[in-house]
Amino acid sequence: METYECEICGKKTKFPTTAVKVEGAEFKACSDCAKLGTVVERRPASPAGKAYGTPASGKYASQSTGGFGGAPKPKPKNYFAGLDELVENYDTLIKKAREAKGLSHEDLALKIKEKAALIKKIERKEIHPEESVMKKLEKELGIKLTEAFDSSETFQSRSSGSATLGDVAFVKKK
C-alpha cells in the first residue's frame, strides 16, 4: 500500500496529499494541514497524455540517473552550513559572567551601551539577544554565546531523510 507524507507536518497517511499554497509557497499537505492554505488547481496533462517535465521513460529511462538528463542529480545545497545559533543556556552564561566580573545590570548596560532592562530580559530568557548585542556581550564578558548550527542533527529523525516545514518552523494553526 502506498503512503504519502505531508511536507508541512511530516505525518504519513494512506490518503493522497493535496497541493496547497501557504504564504506563497506550494506544499503537498495532509487533510489537516491543507486547511492552513488554499488548494492549488492542477493543470491538465498535455495533449499527448503526459505532463510536461515528466521524467524520461522508455528504453533510455534506466540510463537516466537524474530523471531528466543523463547527469546525476546534484546534492541539495545546505543553506544552514556556516550558520551559528544561540546556545541553549545563554541566560546563565551571561548572568554568571556578569556576576564573576562584579558588574550590576546597570554597569554592564553602560559598558555595552544598552539599557539595563534589556540585560535583565535576556538573563530571564524573555528575549533572545540580537546579533549586535550578542557580540557586545561576548566581547565585554569574554564568553561565547553561539555555536555552529548542525543541520544534519535537525533532519536525522525523518525516516525518509527529507525535511518538512514542521522540522524548521513552528506552524501556527488558524
N, C-alpha and C positions, 0 to 999 in steps of 0.2 A: 504494500500500500504506500502510495506517495504521500510524503509530508511536506508541508510548506512552513517557511519561517518568516515571521514578521520582522521587517527591517527596523521597526521602531522599538518594540519591547523585547524582541528575540524569542517570543513564545512560538513553540512548534504546534501546528494544527493540521488536521486531516482535510480541512476545507481550504480551497484556493484563496490566496491573498487578493486584496483589492488594491488597485493603483489609486493612491490619494496624493493630493498636493497639500503640504503643510508648510506655511510660511515661505512659499515659493519653491520648495524642494519636493521632488517626487519620490514616494516610497511605496513599497509593497507592504501593505498592512493587514493585520488580522481584523476581525469584525469589531473588536473593542477599540483598537487604535484608529480604525477608519473614521471613527466619529470625531477625531481630532482635526481632520482636514476636509477637503472637498474631493469627491470622487472624480477621477480623470477619465474622460471619454477616450477610448482606444480607437485609432484609425482602422478601417477595414483593411484586409490583406490586399496586396497588389493584384492586378487582373490575372496574372499567371498563377495565382493561388498562394504565393509566398510573400511574406512581408519583406520589404527592402531591408538589407543589412543583416539577413539571417546567415548563420554560419554555412560554410560550404558543405555540399552533400554530393553523393555520387562517388566515382572512383578516386577522386583526389581528396576526399574528406579525411581519410585516415592519415594522409601525409601532413595535413594542416594541424599545427600544434596550437595556434592562437585562435582558430575559428574563422578568420577572415583571410589571412595570407599564409605564407609558409613560415614566417618568423615566429619564434617562441614568444609567448605572452610576457611582456615586461612585468617585473615585480612592482606592485603598487608603491608609490612614494610614501615614506613615513614622514608626515608633516609635523610630528611631535619630536623628531630627533633633534637634539641640541637644545631643547627647551628645559628650563628649570621650573620646579614647583616649590611652593612654600612648604616647609617641613611641618609635620603634624603638631609638634609641641612648641611652636613658635612663641606662644604666650609665656610659657615657663622659662624658655631660654632668655627672652628679653627681660623678664622680671628678675631672674637670678643674676644676670649680668649687670643689670642696673643696680641692684642691691649690693652686689660684690664691689662695685665701684663707689658705693656710698652715695649714690645720687637719688634725689627725690624725683617724682614725676615732673615737677616744675623745672628742676635743674637739667634733667635730660632734654626736656622740651626746648629749653632755652639754647642748649648746646647744638641741637639739630634744627633749630628754627621752625619748630612746630608747636602746636598747642598741647598743654598738659592733658586736656580732656581726650585728645587723640591717643596719647600714650596709654592712658587708663583703659580706653575702649579696646585697644589692641591687646593689652595684658589680660583683659577679661574675656578675650576672644569674641567680642561683639562684632568686630570688623576685621577683615584681612588688610594688612598694610599695603598701600600702593607701592609700586616698584621703587619710586624715588624715595619714599620714606624707609623702605626696607634697606636700601643702600646706605642711607644716613645712619640707621640703627646699627647695621653691620660694622660700619666704619668706626662709629663712636664707641660701641660696646665691645668690639673685637670678636664678634660671633658670626656664624654662617646660618642664615635663615632659609636658604634654598638648597635643593638637591636636584640632581639630574632626573628628569622625567623618564621613566622606563615604560614605554607604551606596550612592550611585549607582555609585561605583567597584567596590564589592564585587559587585554583581549584574550588571554590564555584560557579563561574559563569557558569560552564558547566552544561547543563541540564541533561546530562547522568551521571554526577558525576565523570566521569573519565577524567584524564588529557591527553592532547595530547602534542606532541613535541612542537607545537606552543605556548603552555602555558608557557613553561620553557626555550625556546631558540629562538633566532632570526634566522629565516630561510632566508638565502641569496639566492636569485634567480640567476640562471645561466645566 
